[in-house]
Amino acid sequence: MTLTTPNLDEMTVQMDREICIQANLANSFDALVEQIGAEHTAPDGAPMPMTLEAWPGGRWFRDLGDDNGHHWGHVQAIKRPTLLEISGPLFMSYAVAANVQYRLTEAADGTLLTMRFSALGLIPDEHRQGMEGGWMHLMHQVKTAAEGKSR
């Protein structure tokens, strides 16, 4: 048997992204909660409704019915309408700890949504490669929904 020890770069992911939304803070925050909750979709557009209990310690999970589903995390911090932070395994079903933080700030033309994703664990390369697309899909969904509310 050969034991290998992965280096820190192989065990961590850090991603910071931002997007400008032409909507006020309240509409942008509401759209964020909706899009990571009941209105959530996979990057291919398939519906993937989630449940978000939007309070400290609240769960974020996918209910498949008949007591089946996936636990994604818990609300670590929520400060309406400027912060939502979730920690847990998120979309990963292996030895990992992850955190996603959404910060919303007023900008000249609406709201700046900043997302920071951090993970530590045994993360397969195929998941690393899909993370950018998945997180950006969600942020674009939030932008579209928030701007639709503002019209």
Short mmCIF file of the C-alpha atoms (twelve columns), coordinates in Angstrom:
data_MODEL
# 
_entry.id   MODEL 
# 
loop_
_atom_site.group_PDB 
_atom_site.id 
_atom_site.type_symbol 
_atom_site.label_atom_id 
_atom_site.label_alt_id 
_atom_site.label_comp_id 
_atom_site.label_asym_id 
_atom_site.label_seq_id 
_atom_site.Cartn_x 
_atom_site.Cartn_y 
_atom_site.Cartn_z 
_atom_site.pdbx_PDB_model_num 
ATOM 1   C CA . MET A 1   0.000   0.000  0.000   1 
ATOM 2   C CA . THR A 2   1.261   3.449  -0.917  1 
ATOM 3   C CA . LEU A 3   0.062   6.485  0.994   1 
ATOM 4   C CA . THR A 4   0.086   9.841  -0.737  1 
ATOM 5   C CA . THR A 5   -0.294  13.247 0.832   1 
ATOM 6   C CA . PRO A 6   -1.906  15.870 -1.387  1 
ATOM 7   C CA . ASN A 7   -0.422  19.353 -1.220  1 
ATOM 8   C CA . LEU A 8   -2.440  22.330 -0.026  1 
ATOM 9   C CA . ASP A 9   -3.158  23.576 -3.574  1 
ATOM 10  C CA . GLU A 10  -4.751  20.233 -4.425  1 
ATOM 11  C CA . MET A 11  -6.977  20.429 -1.339  1 
ATOM 12  C CA . THR A 12  -8.238  24.013 -1.536  1 
ATOM 13  C CA . VAL A 13  -10.418 26.123 -3.788  1 
ATOM 14  C CA . GLN A 14  -10.857 29.873 -3.434  1 
ATOM 15  C CA . MET A 15  -13.054 31.782 -5.861  1 
ATOM 16  C CA . ASP A 16  -14.098 35.438 -5.748  1 
ATOM 17  C CA . ARG A 17  -16.590 36.752 -8.291  1 
ATOM 18  C CA . GLU A 18  -18.803 39.807 -8.602  1 
ATOM 19  C CA . ILE A 19  -21.642 40.998 -10.768 1 
ATOM 20  C CA . CYS A 20  -23.454 44.335 -11.077 1 
ATOM 21  C CA . ILE A 21  -27.226 44.204 -10.765 1 
ATOM 22  C CA . GLN A 22  -29.457 47.045 -11.920 1 
ATOM 23  C CA . ALA A 23  -31.810 46.714 -8.960  1 
ATOM 24  C CA . ASN A 24  -31.906 47.967 -5.396  1 
ATOM 25  C CA . LEU A 25  -30.450 46.039 -2.450  1 
ATOM 26  C CA . ALA A 26  -33.804 44.696 -1.228  1 
ATOM 27  C CA . ASN A 27  -34.824 43.285 -4.618  1 
ATOM 28  C CA . SER A 28  -31.339 41.862 -5.177  1 
ATOM 29  C CA . PHE A 29  -31.293 40.131 -1.787  1 
ATOM 30  C CA . ASP A 30  -34.812 38.734 -2.304  1 
ATOM 31  C CA . ALA A 31  -33.748 37.405 -5.717  1 
ATOM 32  C CA . LEU A 32  -30.674 35.764 -4.161  1 
ATOM 33  C CA . VAL A 33  -32.798 33.940 -1.577  1 
ATOM 34  C CA . GLU A 34  -35.280 32.833 -4.264  1 
ATOM 35  C CA . GLN A 35  -32.591 31.651 -6.692  1 
ATOM 36  C CA . ILE A 36  -30.689 29.551 -4.171  1 
ATOM 37  C CA . GLY A 37  -34.011 28.312 -2.846  1 
ATOM 38  C CA . ALA A 38  -37.210 27.352 -4.619  1 
ATOM 39  C CA . GLU A 39  -36.208 28.847 -8.002  1 
ATOM 40  C CA . HIS A 40  -32.765 27.196 -8.143  1 
ATOM 41  C CA . THR A 41  -31.752 25.645 -11.468 1 
ATOM 42  C CA . ALA A 42  -28.792 23.564 -12.582 1 
ATOM 43  C CA . PRO A 43  -26.358 25.173 -15.055 1 
ATOM 44  C CA . ASP A 44  -28.134 23.347 -17.897 1 
ATOM 45  C CA . GLY A 45  -31.372 25.097 -16.885 1 
ATOM 46  C CA . ALA A 46  -33.057 22.043 -15.358 1 
ATOM 47  C CA . PRO A 47  -35.154 22.885 -12.286 1 
ATOM 48  C CA . MET A 48  -33.373 21.965 -9.061  1 
ATOM 49  C CA . PRO A 49  -35.514 23.484 -6.309  1 
ATOM 50  C CA . MET A 50  -33.828 23.810 -2.942  1 
ATOM 51  C CA . THR A 51  -35.090 24.718 0.502   1 
ATOM 52  C CA . LEU A 52  -33.370 27.590 2.283   1 
ATOM 53  C CA . GLU A 53  -34.365 28.315 5.847   1 
ATOM 54  C CA . ALA A 54  -33.255 31.961 5.789   1 
ATOM 55  C CA . TRP A 55  -32.265 32.430 9.435   1 
ATOM 56  C CA . PRO A 56  -29.061 31.764 11.432  1 
ATOM 57  C CA . GLY A 57  -28.570 28.003 11.642  1 
ATOM 58  C CA . GLY A 58  -31.227 27.393 8.982   1 
ATOM 59  C CA . ARG A 59  -30.686 24.488 6.611   1 
ATOM 60  C CA . TRP A 60  -30.041 24.615 2.896   1 
ATOM 61  C CA . PHE A 61  -31.054 21.324 1.303   1 
ATOM 62  C CA . ARG A 62  -32.655 19.576 -1.629  1 
ATOM 63  C CA . ASP A 63  -35.760 17.608 -0.739  1 
ATOM 64  C CA . LEU A 64  -36.311 14.676 -3.117  1 
ATOM 65  C CA . GLY A 65  -39.402 13.444 -1.273  1 
ATOM 66  C CA . ASP A 66  -39.986 10.289 0.785   1 
ATOM 67  C CA . ASP A 67  -37.316 11.418 3.291   1 
ATOM 68  C CA . ASN A 68  -34.633 11.499 0.559   1 
ATOM 69  C CA . GLY A 69  -32.443 14.426 -0.414  1 
ATOM 70  C CA . HIS A 70  -29.135 16.219 -0.071  1 
ATOM 71  C CA . HIS A 71  -27.920 18.469 2.766   1 
ATOM 72  C CA . TRP A 72  -25.912 21.365 1.322   1 
ATOM 73  C CA . GLY A 73  -25.237 23.464 4.400   1 
ATOM 74  C CA . HIS A 74  -26.403 25.767 7.164   1 
ATOM 75  C CA . VAL A 75  -26.858 29.526 7.231   1 
ATOM 76  C CA . GLN A 76  -23.813 30.747 9.091   1 
ATOM 77  C CA . ALA A 77  -24.717 34.449 8.889   1 
ATOM 78  C CA . ILE A 78  -27.567 36.490 7.464   1 
ATOM 79  C CA . LYS A 79  -27.909 40.270 7.590   1 
ATOM 80  C CA . ARG A 80  -30.708 41.380 5.306   1 
ATOM 81  C CA . PRO A 81  -30.181 42.838 2.717   1 
ATOM 82  C CA . THR A 82  -26.369 42.828 2.675   1 
ATOM 83  C CA . LEU A 83  -25.062 39.363 3.659   1 
ATOM 84  C CA . LEU A 84  -25.865 35.679 3.285   1 
ATOM 85  C CA . GLU A 85  -23.243 33.115 4.266   1 
ATOM 86  C CA . ILE A 86  -23.639 29.329 4.142   1 
ATOM 87  C CA . SER A 87  -21.222 26.651 5.307   1 
ATOM 88  C CA . GLY A 88  -21.334 22.894 4.780   1 
ATOM 89  C CA . PRO A 89  -20.460 20.370 2.097   1 
ATOM 90  C CA . LEU A 90  -22.575 22.329 -0.431  1 
ATOM 91  C CA . PHE A 91  -22.810 20.338 -3.687  1 
ATOM 92  C CA . MET A 92  -19.981 17.962 -2.731  1 
ATOM 93  C CA . SER A 93  -20.599 14.453 -1.352  1 
ATOM 94  C CA . TYR A 94  -17.148 13.642 -0.047  1 
ATOM 95  C CA . ALA A 95  -14.692 14.732 2.655   1 
ATOM 96  C CA . VAL A 96  -14.866 18.515 2.354   1 
ATOM 97  C CA . ALA A 97  -15.726 21.676 4.265   1 
ATOM 98  C CA . ALA A 98  -16.950 24.650 2.270   1 
ATOM 99  C CA . ASN A 99  -18.274 28.161 2.697   1 
ATOM 100 C CA . VAL A 100 -20.044 30.512 0.307   1 
ATOM 101 C CA . GLN A 101 -20.533 34.149 1.186   1 
ATOM 102 C CA . TYR A 102 -22.702 36.623 -0.702  1 
ATOM 103 C CA . ARG A 103 -22.208 40.319 0.044   1 
ATOM 104 C CA . LEU A 104 -24.481 42.935 -1.486  1 
ATOM 105 C CA . THR A 105 -23.498 46.604 -1.514  1 
ATOM 106 C CA . GLU A 106 -25.066 49.681 -3.024  1 
ATOM 107 C CA . ALA A 107 -23.492 50.726 -6.294  1 
ATOM 108 C CA . ALA A 108 -23.994 53.735 -8.561  1 
ATOM 109 C CA . ASP A 109 -26.393 51.853 -10.832 1 
ATOM 110 C CA . GLY A 110 -27.922 49.414 -8.331  1 
ATOM 111 C CA . THR A 111 -26.252 46.611 -6.383  1 
ATOM 112 C CA . LEU A 112 -22.865 44.936 -6.485  1 
ATOM 113 C CA . LEU A 113 -23.163 41.226 -5.632  1 
ATOM 114 C CA . THR A 114 -19.867 39.708 -4.494  1 
ATOM 115 C CA . MET A 115 -19.524 35.957 -4.034  1 
ATOM 116 C CA . ARG A 116 -16.639 34.279 -2.212  1 
ATOM 117 C CA . PHE A 117 -16.440 30.488 -2.295  1 
ATOM 118 C CA . SER A 118 -13.850 28.577 -0.254  1 
ATOM 119 C CA . ALA A 119 -13.454 24.828 0.127   1 
ATOM 120 C CA . LEU A 120 -10.981 22.494 1.785   1 
ATOM 121 C CA . GLY A 121 -10.940 18.753 1.185   1 
ATOM 122 C CA . LEU A 122 -10.438 15.944 -1.282  1 
ATOM 123 C CA . ILE A 123 -12.012 17.677 -4.285  1 
ATOM 124 C CA . PRO A 124 -11.922 15.766 -7.593  1 
ATOM 125 C CA . ASP A 125 -10.639 17.665 -10.638 1 
ATOM 126 C CA . GLU A 126 -13.950 17.261 -12.520 1 
ATOM 127 C CA . HIS A 127 -15.733 19.176 -9.736  1 
ATOM 128 C CA . ARG A 128 -13.073 21.893 -9.699  1 
ATOM 129 C CA . GLN A 129 -13.551 22.381 -13.445 1 
ATOM 130 C CA . GLY A 130 -17.327 22.822 -13.114 1 
ATOM 131 C CA . MET A 131 -17.329 25.214 -10.160 1 
ATOM 132 C CA . GLU A 132 -16.804 28.420 -12.137 1 
ATOM 133 C CA . GLY A 133 -19.740 27.698 -14.440 1 
ATOM 134 C CA . GLY A 134 -22.023 26.663 -11.615 1 
ATOM 135 C CA . TRP A 135 -21.414 29.708 -9.426  1 
ATOM 136 C CA . MET A 136 -21.597 32.144 -12.357 1 
ATOM 137 C CA . HIS A 137 -24.844 30.547 -13.533 1 
ATOM 138 C CA . LEU A 138 -26.367 31.219 -10.116 1 
ATOM 139 C CA . MET A 139 -25.151 34.819 -10.049 1 
ATOM 140 C CA . HIS A 140 -26.607 35.486 -13.511 1 
ATOM 141 C CA . GLN A 141 -29.914 33.961 -12.380 1 
ATOM 142 C CA . VAL A 142 -29.942 36.339 -9.387  1 
ATOM 143 C CA . LYS A 143 -29.200 39.297 -11.678 1 
ATOM 144 C CA . THR A 144 -31.990 38.366 -14.097 1 
ATOM 145 C CA . ALA A 145 -34.535 37.828 -11.307 1 
ATOM 146 C CA . ALA A 146 -33.618 41.021 -9.424  1 
ATOM 147 C CA . GLU A 147 -33.699 43.176 -12.530 1 
ATOM 148 C CA . GLY A 148 -37.081 41.647 -13.433 1 
ATOM 149 C CA . LYS A 149 -38.451 42.692 -10.030 1 
ATOM 150 C CA . SER A 150 -37.269 46.247 -10.584 1 
ATOM 151 C CA . ARG A 151 -39.187 46.732 -13.822 1 
# 
